[in-house]
Structures are given as C-alpha cells and as structure tokens.
Amino acid sequence: MAAVVYNFPIEQGSDFEISFIYNDENGSPVDLSNKCVILQFSPTQAADGACAKYVLSSQANAIYNANGWSLTANNAGLINIKISAELTKEFNFATAIYDLDI
C-alpha cells in the first residue's frame, strides 16, 4: 500500500485522540484484529539535541486509564490512538515525524 502523509496537532498538556481507517487498494477496510499496529514518533529536533523516540503498539495491551495511552485496531480497519494529557505535557517539541506500521 502506498504511503500517505497526514499532519495532525497534539497540544501539549491536552488529551489526544485520533482514528484512522486502514483500507486496501480497492478502498475496503482491512481486518486488523490479529495484526500488530505500531505508531512510532520522534521530535524533528529534541530539546537537548538527543533523539527521543516514542513507540506505541497494539500488542502492548496498554490500558488508557492505567498506562496513559492506548492503541487499538479492529476487524473493520479502525485504528484508534489515545494519549493522555499526563503524557502529552512531557512533549517538549514543536514538530515530530511519525510512522504507522501494520
């Protein structure tokens, strides 16, 4: 499947949630129920010059209320990513790049 570029804001200190539908080349949703979905993102320039990378995985079985984030995927191709305000307040960067892998 071809890559796409999608820009979205994450406000520091705010709850964040975004959803995607993963479709095949015919536009039909892909069953992701037994797939590992990973979101990796890194600041384009870390505040102290070091590379900071965040990795969220559907296989981590994170619970939003306990872990402060969750990444889920279902049989209708829906990918849902949630990050708590508690975690986003630690984001000290203006821009980041991300990679969403299935």
N, C-alpha and C positions, 0 to 999 in steps of 0.2 A: 504494500500500500504506500502511496506517495506521502511524503511528509507535508505537514501544514504548519503555518506559523500563526500563532494566536497570542495576542498580547492581552494581559489582564492585570489589574491593580490588586495589590494586597496592602491594605492600610495597616501600618504599624500600630499594635495595641488593639486591633479590632478582630472579631471573629471573621473567618473567611470560609466561604464555601463555593465550590464550582462543580458543575456537572458537564460531562461530555457524552455523546452517543458515538460509539465506535462502529462504523459501517464498513462493509466490504466494498469492492469495486463497483458493485451493482446498486449500492445505496441501501442495502439491507443490513439491519443490526447484526453484529457478530455475538454469538454466545460466549460470554467471558466467565461463566460460572466456575470453570475449573482451570482458569488461566491465572498467571501471576501478572499483576499490573504494578508497575513501578514508576513513581514520579521522582526524578532527581532534579534538584535545582541548586545553583550556586550564584552568589553575587558576581556581577561582572568585574567588580573590584572590591575585595574585602577591606574593611576599615583599617586593619593593621597590616595590610599587604599580604596576609596569608590567605590561602584558599579554604573557604568554608563550604562544605557541601552538605545538603540535606537530602536524605533518601527516605521515601515513604513507600511501603509495599502492601499490597492487598493480602499477601501471605503472612504478614506480621501479626494479623488479627488484633490490631490496635483498637482499643475502645475509646471513643472520643472523650467521654467523661473521666476516664482513668488516665489516658495517655496524652490527652490534649490534641490528638489528631486521629483521623481515620481515613482510609482509602478503601472503597468497596467497588465491586464490579458484579454485574448480574447477567442473567441469560438473555436480557433484552439489549445488551451492549452498553448499558448505562454505567459510567464511571463517575463516582462521586468522591470528591476530596473535601475534607473539612480540617481546618487548622484553628485552634483556639486563640483567643486574644492573649492568653498567658504565653503562648509560644511566639505569636507574631510581634509581641512587644520586644522580643530579643532580636528581631531582624533589624540590623543597623546598616542597611544598604539601600540605595536608591533604585537600582535595577538588578535584575538577575536573569540568567538564562535557564531554561528547563528542558527536560527530555522526558517524555511519557512513553514508556515501553510496555509492550504486551508480551 
